[in-house]
């Protein structure tokens, strides 16, 4: 019986290898800060650039048939304390060359349209107080680790038409699912650049009122006195909000990439979200000045549903510049500066962040590095290395992170 099972397993392995390819990979970066400051205390801790603990181990699995027409993607993360689902957990199939159908959970860039401009401190500890919109998706949104059904159509070279429906394992009304559709296209213009646009539906559900009760005053006709009455404020009806996005990337100039993105958030009733962003205009640029020097820059301008005097917020902007230099074989230096403008009448709401770091390659698939980072006005960071401290006020927060990264 044992020999039969061994023979069966060997036959299964041979059959699998003949018709499919399964490969394994991983990408990791974790940072430990032996010394840092939250604006009050000197601390030491470990984390990721993006938060969520410290991911020091992971495994990604990629499977596809020999003809490349069906397969799956999945991952498992170990964030020092337990395993969790990775960014991707989906299966896909191509019934015809121009159509890919996918079911499952998808990472941010999997819609093929997300517009990123990442540099400098993005690869270290991310100073989240110094931007309103992060580098990934600054010019155009991705899928944001969402579960559902994705359709990708490529009818001609250079054209991608994509749609995503948030169908999950929890039963939902079809009307609500389709209200949350995300659909768009991207087209490569040979020798010029790329144009992209998408629609994102958002059925918000019920919006809770700011106050639990309201008080009304009335004249009691029986005794002639003024009396008050507390009234419970009911949740407002669900509203269907929509987002429209567009992006143009210019690649016609050698060694230069320029991107312009616009986002328009449309609310059925703006008074329900006076402080929500109505419009975002974003810019990005990358220039490879020489074989060893690269420059990056980004900026974004935000306008809200209502201005400060009407219960909302006045416009704000963010900006940043960075440089990356290959100084020697395997040794790279990077630095950047980020700035977020002040919110009207709110003290310590503007922030300036600095970073400067150096990395040294290890083998051909990893590096170690150290950086110095700081942020003004008690700025927060994206992880547990420097936690929020209510007492920091206008103090400087800073850290000296040591990074390890590897990929397989």
Secondary structure, DSSP 8 states (H G I E B T S, - for coil): -HHHHHHHHHHHHHHHHHHEEEEEE-EEEEEEEEEEE-SSSEEEEEE-TT-SS---EEEEEEEEETTSSEEEEEEEEE-SS-EEEEEEEEEEEEEETTEEEEEEEE-GGGGS--B----GGGGSS--GGG-SS-STTSSB----SEEEEEEEE--STTEEEEEEE---SS---HHHHHHT-EEEEEEEETTTEEEEEEEEEEE---B--SSSEEEEEEE-TTT--EEEEEEE---B---EEEEEEEEEEE--STTEEEEEEEEEEE-S-GGGGTTSEEEEEEEEEEEE-SSSEEEEEEEEEEEESS-GGGTS---EEEEEEEEEEEEETTEEEEEEEEEE---TT-TT--EEEEEEEEEEE-TTSEEEEEEEEEESTT---SSTTS---TT-TT--EEEEEEEEEEE-
